[in-house]
Amino acid sequence: MRRVAGPWRLALGGALLAGLCATSAHAQEKRRARPPQGAEQGLRITPSLTAVYDDNVYRVDSRTGDPVADVIVTPAIEARYDRDIGVRAISLRAVAGYDRFLSESGRSKPRFELEGSGKLLIAGQCAVRPLASYRQQRADYGDINSASENLQKFSTLGVSADCERPAGLYPVAAWRRDTTRNGDGFEYADQTSNLYRAGIGYARPSLGKLTAYYEHVTSERPALAVENRSDAYGLSFSRAVSPLTSIDADIRWMHVTSSSAAIGDYDGPGWAVRVSTTAIPRVKLTASTERTIVNDSLIATGFAVRTAHRLSAEVALSELTTIGAFGELVRREFRHDAAIRPFNYTNDRTNQFGLMATRKLTERFALDLSLSRFDRATNSDVSNYRATRVALGATMRF
């Protein structure tokens, strides 16, 4: 039988919604934030409280099971510290929160994020940028499709260096180590990957920045005795076409192989292109498309080829109120070895659409409202689902 939130929970949501409407009303995506250039200096602390109504928590197919609805309340606090010290810079960020399921209380889990990065100038010309991060959160039920729990832990350690100059050629290099660790029953998706990149950049004020590079990635999945290897030759480009429009593009040719012959290879293009413009007053339009390789998929025993297209619009109704809308289409192709782990489908597609609004009440206090709709289908018609999420939140900045 379908379970829903009780009246008092809906009353809580109604009160928050009423607060938004009373002030003439963006639930932010839970991704790791990056400090903007020229970030505000010093320490900032931002507590928040978000309530999310989800009508299909476990992302099950309504044709074969009863979706479970619940309200998830997440109190959280973020601390950020940025400091420029001469030619050096440091940025630190920490987030702690707790996802509290009001009905499915056994699914409640903490979430943590730690992130640090820096910049050191050598010989007045070359910049070295170290970074480290750690993230702990519940796995996306969209890849589990049942009431199974998987607490995931992600870590990153890396460094990049370049000798960029206003005009002319310069070298670039980078190394990054990423790890994914999963809970009991999902150890097959544990992976450790190392990325190595080297290239030559070229800058010119009238052209922008252009970089030709070679990138090598190895990803080990010890529980499956599988190693994926990727070699890519790419060209990245970044330019402000005008004061109102910017383009960032990364085009590459990828050759991906696996130690398991049954998983097969991928020889083909990869890309990440993003165009953003504010040519229309008070409106920001952003379009992006990408194709990437995902090594720590909870579905594939090998790797996944992910292609995504996204379009978003943000409209500033006033200095205090912003509304927006977005649509995203994602398709994944999974490379499997049936002898290692059985599987039911080889690709899926997920469509997501949403609306959002932000109302700034004071310089320090803001309210957010968002509505998202998910629609997922697989090529074998197994593990399809639909879900709707409504999020109401409040943040205060100190």
Order of alpha helices (4+ residues) and beta strands (2+ residues): alpha-beta-beta-beta-beta-beta-beta-beta-beta-beta-beta-beta-beta-beta-beta-beta-beta-beta-beta
